[in-house]
Amino acid sequence: MKSLDLQTLKRQFLEYTEIERGRSLKTVENYERYLDRFFNFAKIETPEAITEDLVREYRLWLNRQAAARTGARSKESLKKRTQNYYLIALRSFLKYLMKRDVKSLAPDKIELAKTPERSLDLISRSELDRLMKAPDGTDVKSLRDKAILAMLFSTGLRVSELCSLPRDIDLTNDELSVRGKGEKVRVVFISPDAKDAVKKYLTARKDMDDSLFVQFGRNAKKKQGKGTTQLTSRSVERIIKFYGIKAGVTKKITPHVIRHSFATDLLQNGADLRSVQMMLGHANISTTQIYTHITDKHLKEIHKKFHNR
């Protein structure tokens, strides 16, 4: 086939990623940024010029850039994981070239760097209870915040999934369909406490916005008549942080910490890993396995029973 320049191939790859593979615009933007960094380093014009030696030099350059920028105090796991994002984008591009019979480096020649096991930011059950009780007012904003916390812990939703919920969710059922990463739909389950909190919040609302969780106060008044006042992920993060401080929790509290609490609560009470994977919306069970080492009660009991008798 006729030889194409790298920029044309990159554009076609990004279009393929968005349309055929159905990835989000954010993912496509990240892939473009990661590939641009490689091309700026490599200064090549054809796909045939991508070689194992070039990729090795690039990896060495990435590693030294990370070390120079972050210094010795940074966490090694974060640096390696970030470098892997660049390699994943390059490997995906090479897979696309192979699919189109464009001669270049075989994608399986790129191995990702080994990264230390992820550490989890977890809070205790008493800290979680204090957090859930922190919004104690009866105004619509307090009722909204209580509903947000209850929904996050009941469903294990990602913050972006929570923000996209519509106002007209069916609270007569105990389950809800959500569209998560990669446009995949999954079912999540709403506890009686969460349903009650959402009902009280919706009863107190006087606005006409179609989104479930919206802004109140000055920011909302500025936006009225100009589109949705739907809360953003950043706004929810600020809300959760505020109530974490109010509840006297010294650890950093984020929506993802509550998602971790949801998963560990299920596993500690006997749920199997595969079911938790489906409820979290993880594509691979290996992602869910980060929880297992802190939830294995059996091993803890064995240690207590037999160690240092």
CORURLIN-V803688 format. One record per pair of residues at least 12 apart in sequence whose ideal C-beta (glycine too) atoms are under 6 Angstrom apart, sorted by the first residue. I is the first residue (numbers start at 0). J is the second residue. D is the distance in whole Angstrom. If there is no record, write none. Layout:
BEGIN
I:J:D / I:J:D
END
This chain:
BEGIN
9:34:6 / 12:92:5 / 12:95:5 / 13:27:5 / 13:31:6 / 21:182:5 / 30:88:5 / 33:85:5 / 33:88:4 / 34:88:6 / 34:92:6 / 37:89:6 / 40:57:6 / 40:60:6 / 41:53:6 / 46:96:6 / 46:101:5 / 46:103:4 / 47:102:5 / 49:103:5 / 49:104:5 / 51:108:6 / 61:82:5 / 65:78:4 / 76:114:5 / 76:115:4 / 79:112:5 / 79:114:5 / 80:114:5 / 83:111:5 / 83:112:6 / 86:109:6 / 86:111:6 / 90:106:5 / 90:109:5 / 93:106:4 / 94:106:5 / 117:289:5 / 119:259:5 / 120:256:5 / 121:259:6 / 122:250:6 / 126:248:5 / 127:260:5 / 129:246:4 / 130:242:6 / 130:246:5 / 131:148:5 / 133:242:4 / 133:245:5 / 133:246:4 / 139:203:4 / 140:215:5 / 142:199:5 / 142:200:4 / 142:203:5 / 143:200:5 / 144:238:6 / 145:196:5 / 146:196:4 / 146:197:5 / 146:200:4 / 149:192:6 / 149:193:4 / 149:196:4 / 150:193:5 / 151:254:6 / 151:257:4 / 152:257:5 / 152:261:6 / 153:189:5 / 153:190:4 / 153:193:4 / 154:187:4 / 155:258:5 / 155:261:4 / 155:278:6 / 155:279:5 / 158:232:5 / 158:235:5 / 158:254:4 / 159:232:5 / 160:177:5 / 160:179:6 / 162:230:6 / 162:232:6 / 164:211:4 / 166:209:5 / 166:211:5 / 170:194:5 / 173:188:6 / 173:189:6 / 174:186:5 / 174:188:5 / 175:187:5 / 179:280:4 / 185:280:5 / 208:227:6 / 208:228:5 / 210:227:6 / 210:229:4 / 212:230:5 / 213:228:4 / 213:229:6 / 214:228:5 / 235:254:6 / 236:253:6 / 239:252:6 / 239:254:6 / 262:275:6 / 262:290:5 / 263:290:6 / 263:294:6 / 266:290:6 / 266:294:4 / 267:294:5 / 272:287:6 / 275:287:6
END
